[in-house]
Amino acid sequence: MYDFLNDYNQTVHPNLLKEFVDINNKKLSGYGLDECCDDAINSIKKLLKSPNADIHFMAGGTITNLTTISHILKPYQAVIAAETGHINVHETGAIEATGHKVVTVKTEDGKLTPELIKPVLDYHCDEHMVQPKLVYISNTTELGTLYTKQELKKLYQFCQKHHLYLYLDGARLAMALAAKDNDITFPDLAKYTDAFYIGGTKVGAFAGEALIFNNLSINHDFRFNMKQKGAILAKSWIIAVQFKALMENNLYISLGKHSNDMAEKLKNLFENEGLTFAAKPQSNQLFVNFPNQLAKKIISLYALDNLGQTDPSHICLRFCTSWATQEVEIENFAKQLKALLRK
Ligand SMILES: Cc1ncc(COP(=O)(O)O)c(C=O)c1O
């Protein structure tokens, strides 16, 4: 059975595995304060062209989001997110469990804009309501769509004007930066967000994310909050060495590009068969509308996310490719799909 269920279904890229072997005989002090962490931090700073960035290695996306958001906000403050945003739908109320409301906004394409945020600010007008203070976005979005540089810049400028912080969840940042339609660079992320993270778990790492604070007025005592939330790993270096390898020789972007290229092959296949998409295909996640019977046959053969009916006669299935997806998997799926369509 081939698997397009997610982008973290294989353990670790060989270059990263080699890093584990190389450091295996080293004694390290740990807790994010050793030479391996320093090396990786310096590689990331170079890439961001941001020598003052404050960088922390985290185990996964949810712990990064909840530790960062809970650190930035005061007890009565809230975070604004797209209704489809990961913190709203897939993190078990982790943000709310830290005491902060997630105020959601309906979007067509998973992206937030100043026009969508402004009514939230107008509505939350006094101390009888929570105070929206942080805008959460992800790139790529939960629907696989991308922000352009102009959109990100406009959002950041809007946040600045309204005294909001902008935080970008980069679980799939490699796929965003490697996408054909992308014009955002690493230095742009340092310039146009207050904080963001570079996702590793979905980009060949065994696990791990690199959190970056660009705004150094919001990271005071962050390690205390990290420790209290259980987010400081004694062996942080196991995340750091992977990031060092990911940042070398453009590996990070090339793994994102491979994920996107595999998805594009699937996209062409679906288009040639006359199928439509529930969200614009721009990266490694495709949301495909299948006639009900065909969808049922496909999910009996493949591990896939089933997003339910898009209309009474269509079911939307998510196809997710990864750094490890092989062309032969796409070719075999194409044969299978063609056979099902001709039955
Ligand atoms: C955009 C985004 N943020 C955060 C996460 C959460 O990551 P984890 O499952 O590692 O906590 C995911 C995982 O699917 C994600 O897609």
The ligand as an SDF file (V2000), in Angstrom:
LIG
                    3D

 16 16  0  0  0  0  0  0  0  0999 V2000
    1.3890   24.0270   10.1520 C   0  0  0  0  0  0  0  0  0  0  0  0
    1.6240   23.0630   11.2800 C   0  0  0  0  0  0  0  0  0  0  0  0
    1.9630   23.5480   12.4930 N   0  0  0  0  0  0  0  0  0  0  0  0
    2.2000   22.7430   13.5330 C   0  0  0  0  0  0  0  0  0  0  0  0
    2.0960   21.3740   13.4110 C   0  0  0  0  0  0  0  0  0  0  0  0
    2.2380   20.5280   14.6610 C   0  0  0  0  0  0  0  0  0  0  0  0
    3.3180   19.7600   14.6790 O   0  0  0  0  0  0  0  0  0  0  0  0
    3.4560   18.5420   15.7430 P   0  0  0  0  0  0  0  0  0  0  0  0
    2.4820   17.5000   15.2900 O   0  0  0  0  0  0  0  0  0  0  0  0
    4.8820   18.1920   15.5590 O   0  0  0  0  0  0  0  0  0  0  0  0
    3.1600   19.0560   17.0890 O   0  0  0  0  0  0  0  0  0  0  0  0
    1.7860   20.8090   12.1730 C   0  0  0  0  0  0  0  0  0  0  0  0
    1.6980   19.3370   12.0390 C   0  0  0  0  0  0  0  0  0  0  0  0
    0.9960   18.7680   11.2710 O   0  0  0  0  0  0  0  0  0  0  0  0
    1.5180   21.6750   11.0860 C   0  0  0  0  0  0  0  0  0  0  0  0
    1.1490   21.2090    9.8920 O   0  0  0  0  0  0  0  0  0  0  0  0
  1  2  1  0
  2  3  1  0
  2 15  2  0
  3  4  2  0
  4  5  1  0
  5  6  1  0
  5 12  2  0
  6  7  1  0
  7  8  1  0
  8  9  2  0
  8 10  1  0
  8 11  1  0
 12 13  1  0
 12 15  1  0
 13 14  2  0
 15 16  1  0
M  END
$$$$
